[in-house]
Amino acid sequence: MSTTTTNPSAPLPSAPIRAVATAVCVTLIASAALLAATPPATKAASNLDQPNFVHDVAQILHDNCTSCHQPGEIAPMALRSYDEVRPWAKSIAKAVKNRDMPPWDADPGYGPFTNDISLSEAQIDTITRWVENGAPRGDGDEPAAPTSTKVAGWKLGEPDFVYEFDEFEIAADGSDQFNIVPIEASFPEDRWIKSVEVLPGAPDVVHHFILWRADETTSNQEAWMSGWAAGAGPSTFPEGTARLLPAGRKMLGDFHYHPNGNAATDKTRIGIHFADPVEIKKEFTNLWVLNASFNIPAGDPNYGARASYVFPQDAEILSLTPHMHYRGKDMKYTAHFPDGEVRELLSVSNYDFNWQTNYDFAEPVDIPAGTKLVVDAHWDNSTGNQFNPDPTRDITWGTDSTDEMLIGFVDYVVKDGISAKPVSLVIGKLAELSEEFPGEVWRLDAQRSADGPEEPMAIHLPKNGNAGGWYVQFGSLVLPAPIQEIVWEGNAVTAKALIPGQEPMVVSGTVDEATGNLVMDIGGGTATATPAELEAQKTVVPKG
């Protein structure tokens, strides 16, 4: 059984601390006396045109690579010393020149980001020239490599809540393995999470871990709480902010394992530190800007889709995290401001599913109410994509890694109040669908269950014979149930809705020419749906 422990002496500890970079930095400072005693040969070897390992290359690797490239971590080889690095010199030069390593996929020119681990052009040039010159060691002692991040204790001190997952067996070889585990713990009152620390039991095969807040059903992911990736340290949220875990709400542990040739057993632990509610100024809110209605044709090398969200309140964006699966090719975030300005916030031209990178802005991005955030993405479903699990089938939204997703995660805080005002995500979906399918989408306010409240839903009934969708919000997702067999005869329509867990439901209706309303016959009752264009008109986002 998984086990949990709590620290009863500190149920609500002090205020949260500022997020800090997790990369290990070691600064090498030579004294004047040492420089005076340096032999002429060493001075010549340190010439920028002829870099050597000791004086020029080692520190670059220690600062940016060694946290993963050492025994017990996920990287396939150690890069702590000249003897360990020299056999891989040409491979290292190629990887840094192509910007495959360190793993940082954001295109140049965006940010700046506080967690940027990419190498500068000067650092890349130093490594490539070092290799071109034969990869010399240089004279003198090598700078000390940083120690392993694999520690038995908690770096942030004893957590207020600890959860230990059951053992999980990872095969020596084969494809990557994924495991989503419900965390059997909840609290009778709201809890504010200020930091999360993850101690993987087998860090050499745990590629990354995501901590999710579950929705009310406990089975679906509702919001990203924290994450851990190879070489990373604890997650601490910006000062005065914290993640909200509502009373009674559970969490999910999401594991990605990467076999390395040796069978392993993982028994990961997470430690959570809570904040005192009186010290929380803002909820560190996670938003999903997503599209779940795409259909990627088999073999298509560059299929594109778009998602968008209109901010109903003044806000500040603190972090962005693109998310697709193996066929993901690129993703771009663009803000369309109410005054007409259009600004690209992030572009990832070479998306890599293996690195779930969040991009933390050094300065928050000011987002006035009415700003439309657009997320554009492309997938490569062709044989040219070496990571493609199966280029012969059409791909739609799904939770398996062999399915696909389009989610532009956004971490933000609102300017007015602590938490964002509750707004149905279906409203934004209606505005988005109305632009893409004018005259084919309606808003229907209905109860999902007999005793539930009315909530907005989106009904898409295409007039070209294609399948449509019945969109309902589930946690942070707006997902469609398929509507098929759609037949239009003038202003009258009939269709069949495939609602999960129910028998197929016949839907019929007639469009009122004067109002554009769709008067529907559903399940023995009558309901009136209003044109989605009315939702788009309510926004203050400029057209275009």
C-alpha positions in Angstrom: 0.0 0.0 0.0 1.1 3.6 -0.6 1.7 5.4 2.6 1.3 9.0 3.7 2.7 11.0 6.6 2.0 14.4 7.9 3.8 16.8 10.2 1.1 17.8 12.8 3.3 20.3 14.4 3.3 22.5 11.3 -0.1 22.2 9.5 0.1 25.8 8.2 3.7 27.0 8.1 5.1 30.4 7.2 4.8 32.3 4.0 6.0 30.9 0.6 9.4 31.7 -0.7 10.4 33.0 -4.1 11.0 30.4 -6.9 14.6 29.9 -7.6 16.5 28.3 -10.5 17.3 24.6 -10.0 20.4 24.4 -12.1 23.7 23.8 -10.2 26.1 26.7 -10.6 29.8 26.6 -9.6 31.8 29.8 -10.0 35.6 29.4 -10.5 37.6 32.5 -9.4 41.4 32.5 -9.7 43.4 34.7 -7.3 46.1 37.1 -8.6 48.8 35.0 -6.9 47.7 31.9 -8.8 47.6 33.8 -12.1 51.1 35.1 -11.4 52.3 31.6 -10.8 50.7 30.1 -13.9 53.2 28.7 -16.4 53.3 30.4 -19.8 52.1 27.1 -21.5 48.9 27.2 -19.5 48.3 30.9 -20.4 48.7 30.0 -24.0 46.3 27.0 -23.7 43.6 29.3 -22.3 43.6 31.4 -25.5 40.1 31.8 -26.7 41.1 30.5 -30.1 42.4 27.3 -28.5 40.1 26.4 -25.6 40.9 23.5 -23.4 38.9 21.4 -21.0 40.3 22.5 -17.7 40.0 26.3 -18.2 37.2 26.6 -20.7 35.0 23.6 -21.2 34.6 21.9 -17.8 32.7 24.8 -16.2 30.2 25.0 -19.1 29.5 21.3 -18.7 29.3 21.5 -14.9 26.9 24.4 -15.0 24.5 23.0 -17.6 25.0 19.3 -18.1 26.5 17.4 -15.1 23.3 17.5 -13.0 21.9 14.9 -15.3 25.1 13.4 -16.7 26.4 11.5 -13.6 25.8 8.1 -12.0 22.3 7.6 -10.7 20.7 10.2 -12.9 18.8 9.7 -16.2 21.5 10.7 -18.7 23.2 7.8 -20.5 26.8 8.8 -19.7 28.7 10.7 -17.0 30.4 14.1 -17.9 32.1 15.0 -14.7 35.8 14.8 -15.7 38.0 15.0 -18.7 38.4 11.2 -18.8 34.6 10.8 -18.8 34.0 13.6 -21.4 36.8 12.9 -23.9 35.3 9.8 -25.5 32.0 11.7 -26.2 33.6 15.0 -27.4 32.4 14.8 -31.0 28.9 13.8 -29.9 28.8 16.6 -27.4 29.8 19.2 -30.0 27.2 18.0 -32.4 24.4 18.0 -29.7 25.2 21.5 -28.5 25.6 22.9 -32.1 22.2 21.5 -33.0 20.8 22.7 -29.7 19.6 19.2 -28.9 21.4 19.6 -25.5 20.9 21.0 -23.0 17.1 20.4 -23.4 15.7 23.8 -24.0 13.3 24.0 -26.9 12.2 27.7 -26.9 13.2 29.6 -30.0 15.7 32.4 -29.4 14.4 35.9 -28.8 11.6 35.1 -26.3 11.5 35.7 -22.6 13.8 36.3 -20.8 13.1 33.2 -18.7 14.4 32.6 -15.2 15.0 28.9 -15.8 16.7 29.2 -19.2 19.4 26.5 -19.4 20.2 27.0 -23.1 23.9 27.6 -24.0 24.9 31.0 -25.4 26.5 31.2 -28.8 29.8 31.9 -27.2 29.6 28.7 -25.1 28.6 26.6 -28.1 31.5 28.1 -30.0 33.9 27.3 -27.2 32.9 23.6 -27.2 32.9 23.2 -30.9 36.3 24.9 -31.3 37.7 22.7 -28.5 36.6 19.6 -30.3 37.9 20.9 -33.7 41.3 21.4 -32.0 41.5 17.8 -30.8 39.8 18.3 -27.4 42.9 19.1 -25.3 42.8 18.7 -21.6 44.9 21.7 -20.6 47.2 21.9 -17.6 46.3 22.2 -13.9 43.6 20.7 -11.8 40.1 20.3 -13.1 37.3 22.3 -11.4 35.2 20.1 -9.1 32.0 18.7 -10.6 28.7 19.4 -8.7 27.5 16.5 -6.5 24.6 14.4 -7.4 21.1 15.7 -6.8 20.1 12.3 -5.6 19.8 12.8 -1.8 18.1 10.8 0.9 16.7 13.8 2.8 14.4 16.7 1.9 16.2 19.8 0.6 13.5 22.1 1.9 13.3 20.4 5.3 10.7 18.1 6.7 7.5 18.5 4.6 4.0 19.0 6.1 2.7 16.1 4.0 4.5 13.1 2.6 3.2 10.6 0.1 5.0 7.4 -0.8 3.9 5.6 -4.0 3.7 1.9 -4.3 6.7 0.2 -6.0 6.6 0.2 -9.8 8.6 -2.2 -12.0 10.4 -0.8 -15.0 11.5 -3.2 -17.7 15.1 -3.1 -18.8 14.2 -2.5 -22.4 11.3 -1.6 -24.6 9.2 1.5 -25.1 8.6 4.2 -22.5 6.2 3.4 -19.7 3.5 5.6 -18.2 1.6 5.3 -15.0 -1.0 7.6 -13.5 -1.7 6.9 -9.8 -4.4 8.3 -7.6 -3.0 9.8 -4.3 -5.3 8.4 -1.6 -5.3 11.5 0.6 -7.5 14.6 0.9 -8.0 17.3 3.5 -11.2 18.5 5.2 -10.3 22.2 4.5 -8.8 24.1 1.7 -5.0 23.8 1.6 -2.5 26.2 -0.1 0.6 24.5 -1.5 3.7 26.7 -1.6 6.3 24.0 -2.6 6.6 20.5 -3.8 9.6 18.2 -3.6 9.9 15.0 -5.5 12.4 12.2 -4.5 12.3 9.6 -7.3 13.2 6.1 -6.1 15.0 5.3 -9.4 16.0 8.7 -10.9 18.0 7.0 -13.7 14.7 5.8 -15.3 12.1 8.3 -14.0 12.1 10.7 -17.0 9.5 13.1 -15.5 6.7 13.3 -12.9 3.7 15.6 -12.9 1.5 16.2 -9.9 -2.1 17.0 -10.9 -5.1 18.2 -8.9 -7.9 15.8 -9.7 -11.3 16.9 -10.6 -14.4 16.1 -8.5 -14.6 12.6 -9.9 -11.0 11.9 -8.8 -10.4 10.2 -12.1 -9.5 13.2 -14.4 -6.7 15.7 -14.3 -8.0 19.2 -13.6 -5.0 21.4 -13.0 -1.2 21.1 -13.1 0.2 21.4 -9.5 3.9 20.7 -9.9 6.4 18.8 -12.0 9.8 17.1 -11.7 12.2 16.3 -14.5 15.7 14.8 -14.7 18.2 17.1 -13.0 15.6 19.4 -11.4 15.1 20.3 -7.8 12.1 21.2 -5.7 9.3 23.4 -7.1 8.7 26.6 -5.1 6.0 29.1 -6.2 6.5 32.8 -6.5 6.4 34.8 -3.2 2.9 35.4 -2.0 1.4 32.8 -4.3 0.4 29.1 -3.9 -1.6 26.4 -5.6 -5.1 25.8 -4.2 -6.1 22.3 -3.2 -9.8 22.6 -2.4 -11.3 20.7 0.6 -11.8 17.1 -0.1 -10.0 17.2 -3.5 -7.5 14.5 -4.3 -4.4 14.5 -6.5 -2.8 12.3 -9.2 0.8 11.3 -9.7 1.7 11.0 -13.4 4.9 9.1 -14.1 6.9 8.8 -17.4 9.6 6.1 -17.2 12.4 5.7 -19.8 14.1 2.2 -19.8 17.9 2.4 -19.8 18.9 -1.3 -20.3 18.7 -2.3 -16.6 15.5 -3.4 -14.9 14.6 -1.1 -12.1 12.1 -0.6 -9.2 10.8 2.8 -8.5 9.3 3.9 -5.2 8.9 7.7 -5.5 8.1 10.0 -2.6 6.7 13.5 -2.7 6.8 16.1 0.0 4.5 19.1 0.2 4.8 22.3 2.2 1.6 24.2 3.0 1.3 28.0 3.3 -0.7 29.9 5.9 -3.8 31.2 4.1 -3.5 34.7 5.6 -0.1 35.1 3.8 -1.4 34.2 0.3 -2.0 37.2 -1.9 -2.7 35.4 -5.1 -3.7 31.9 -6.3 -1.0 30.5 -8.7 -3.7 29.5 -11.2 -3.1 26.9 -13.9 -5.1 27.4 -17.1 -5.5 24.9 -20.0 -5.9 26.6 -23.4 -6.8 23.5 -25.4 -8.4 22.1 -28.5 -9.8 18.5 -28.3 -11.7 18.4 -31.6 -8.8 18.0 -34.1 -8.4 15.0 -36.4 -4.9 14.4 -37.7 -4.9 12.5 -41.0 -2.7 9.5 -41.4 0.6 10.4 -43.0 0.1 14.2 -42.7 3.5 15.8 -42.0 2.2 19.2 -40.9 -1.3 19.2 -39.6 -2.3 22.3 -37.7 -4.9 23.3 -35.2 -5.6 26.2 -32.9 -6.9 26.8 -29.4 -7.7 30.1 -27.7 -8.9 31.7 -24.5 -10.2 35.2 -23.7 -9.2 36.5 -20.2 -12.2 37.9 -18.4 -10.1 39.6 -15.8 -6.9 41.7 -15.7 -4.1 39.1 -15.1 -0.4 38.5 -15.2 1.1 35.5 -17.0 4.0 34.0 -15.1 4.8 30.7 -17.0 3.9 28.8 -20.2 4.2 25.1 -20.8 3.4 23.6 -24.3 2.0 20.1 -24.3 1.5 17.6 -27.1 2.6 13.9 -27.5 4.9 12.0 -29.8 3.6 13.6 -33.0 3.9 17.1 -31.7 5.9 19.3 -34.0 5.7 23.0 -32.9 3.6 25.3 -30.7 3.3 29.1 -30.5 1.5 31.4 -28.0 0.3 34.7 -29.3 -1.5 37.4 -27.3 -4.1 39.6 -29.1 -4.6 42.6 -26.8 -7.8 44.7 -26.7 -6.0 47.8 -28.1 -5.1 45.9 -31.3 -1.5 45.0 -30.4 -0.4 41.4 -31.3 2.6 39.9 -29.4 4.2 36.5 -29.7 5.0 35.3 -26.1 6.6 31.9 -26.9 7.5 29.8 -30.0 8.8 26.3 -29.8 9.6 25.3 -33.4 11.1 21.9 -32.5 8.8 20.5 -29.9 10.1 17.4 -28.1 7.7 15.3 -26.0 10.6 13.9 -24.0 11.1 17.2 -22.3 8.1 18.7 -20.6 9.6 22.2 -20.2 7.9 25.1 -18.4 9.1 28.5 -19.4 9.1 30.9 -16.4 9.1 34.6 -17.3 11.6 36.8 -15.5 9.0 39.6 -15.6 5.2 38.8 -15.6 3.4 39.5 -18.8 0.6 42.0 -18.3 -2.7 40.7 -19.7 -5.6 43.2 -19.7 -9.2 41.8 -19.5 -10.4 40.9 -23.0 -6.9 39.7 -24.2 -7.2 36.7 -26.4 -4.5 34.2 -26.0 -4.1 32.0 -29.2 -2.2 28.8 -29.2 -1.2 27.4 -32.6 0.2 23.9 -33.0 1.3 21.4 -35.7 1.9 17.7 -35.7 3.9 15.3 -37.9 1.9 12.1 -38.4 4.2 10.9 -41.2 6.8 8.2 -41.6 9.4 11.0 -41.4 8.7 11.4 -37.7 11.0 8.9 -36.1 8.9 9.0 -32.8 5.6 8.4 -34.5 4.0 5.3 -33.0 1.8 4.6 -36.0 1.7 6.9 -39.1 -1.0 4.7 -40.8 -3.9 5.9 -38.6 -5.8 9.1 -38.1 -5.2 10.6 -34.6 -7.6 12.4 -32.3 -7.5 13.7 -28.8 -6.8 11.1 -26.1 -5.1 10.5 -22.8 -2.7 7.8 -24.0 0.7 8.9 -25.2 0.0 7.3 -28.6 -3.0 9.6 -28.9 -2.5 13.4 -29.2 -3.2 16.6 -27.3 -3.1 20.3 -27.8 -2.8 22.1 -24.5 -1.1 25.4 -23.9 -0.7 25.4 -20.2 -0.6 28.9 -18.6 0.3 29.8 -15.0 -1.1 33.2 -14.1 -2.4 35.4 -11.3 -5.3 37.8 -11.4 -4.7 41.4 -10.5 -8.0 41.9 -8.6 -8.7 39.6 -5.7 -6.9 36.3 -4.8 -8.4 33.8 -7.3 -9.9 34.1 -10.8 -13.6 34.6 -10.9 -15.3 31.3 -12.0 -16.1 31.5 -15.7 -17.3 28.5 -17.8 -14.6 27.6 -20.3 -17.4 26.7 -22.7 -18.0 30.5 -23.2 -14.5 30.8 -24.7 -15.1 27.7 -26.8 -18.3 29.1 -28.2 -16.5 32.3 -29.3 -13.7 30.2 -30.9 -16.1 27.8 -32.7 -18.2 30.7 -34.0 -15.2 32.1 -35.8 -14.3 28.8 -37.3 -17.9 27.5 -38.1 -20.2 30.6 -38.5 -23.9 29.7 -38.5 -23.2 26.1 -37.3 -22.8 26.5 -33.5 -25.2 27.3 -30.7 -25.2 27.8 -27.0 -27.4 25.5 -25.0 -27.9 26.0 -21.2 -28.9 22.7 -19.7 -28.5 20.4 -16.7 -25.9 17.7 -17.0 -27.8 15.7 -14.3 -31.3 15.8 -12.9 -30.2 17.5 -9.7 -27.4 19.6 -11.2 -27.3 23.3 -12.0 -27.8 24.6 -15.6 -24.5 25.2 -17.3 -23.5 26.4 -20.8 -22.8 23.9 -23.5 -21.8 24.2 -27.1 -23.7 22.4 -29.9 -21.9 22.1 -33.3 -24.0 20.9 -36.2 -22.0 21.1 -39.4 -23.9 21.7 -42.7 -21.4 19.9 -44.9 -22.1 16.3 -43.8 -19.2 16.1 -41.3 -19.6 15.0 -37.7 -20.2 17.6 -35.0 -19.8 17.8 -31.3 -21.7 18.4 -28.0 -19.2 20.4 -25.8 -19.3 20.2 -22.0 -16.8 21.3 -19.4 -15.0 18.6 -17.3 -12.7 20.3 -14.8 -10.2 22.2 -16.9 -11.3 20.5 -20.1 -14.0 21.3 -22.6 -14.6 18.0 -24.4 -17.0 17.1 -27.2 -19.3 14.1 -27.3 -19.7 13.1 -31.0 -22.8 14.2 -33.0 -23.2 12.1 -36.1 -25.7 11.4 -38.9 -26.4 15.2 -39.2 -29.0 15.9 -41.9 -30.0 19.5 -42.8 -33.2 20.2 -44.8 -33.5 23.9 -45.1 -33.7 25.3 -41.5 -34.5 21.9 -40.0 -31.9 19.4 -38.7 -31.8 15.9 -37.3 -28.8 14.2 -35.8 -27.7 11.5 -33.3 -25.7 12.4 -30.2 -23.3 9.8 -28.7 -23.3 10.8 -25.0 -20.8 8.6 -23.0 -22.6 6.2 -20.8 -26.0 6.6 -22.5 -27.8 5.2 -25.4 -27.5 7.3 -28.6 -29.9 10.2 -28.4 -31.8 11.5 -31.4 -31.7 15.3 -31.7 -33.8 17.5 -34.0 -34.5 21.2 -34.3 -35.4 24.2 -36.4 -33.6 27.5 -36.8 -35.7 30.6 -36.3 -34.8 32.9 -39.2 -35.5 36.0 -37.3 -33.4 35.3 -34.2 -31.0 32.6 -35.3 -32.1 30.5 -32.3 -32.2 26.7 -32.7 -35.4 25.3 -31.1 -34.4 21.7 -30.3 -36.3 18.5 -29.4 -34.1 16.6 -27.0 -35.0 13.4 -25.1 -38.7 14.2 -25.1 -38.3 17.8 -24.2 -37.8 21.2 -25.9 -34.9 23.6 -25.4 -33.8 26.8 -27.2 -30.2 27.3 -28.1 -28.8 30.7 -29.0 -26.2 31.5 -31.8 -22.6 31.2 -30.7 -21.9 34.5 -32.5 -23.6 36.3 -29.6 -20.8 35.0 -27.3 -18.1 36.3 -29.6 -19.8 39.7 -29.7 -19.6 39.9 -25.9 -15.8 39.9 -25.9 -13.8 43.0 -26.3 -11.2 41.3 -28.4 -10.6 43.0 -31.8 -11.4 41.0 -34.9 -8.6 39.6 -37.0 
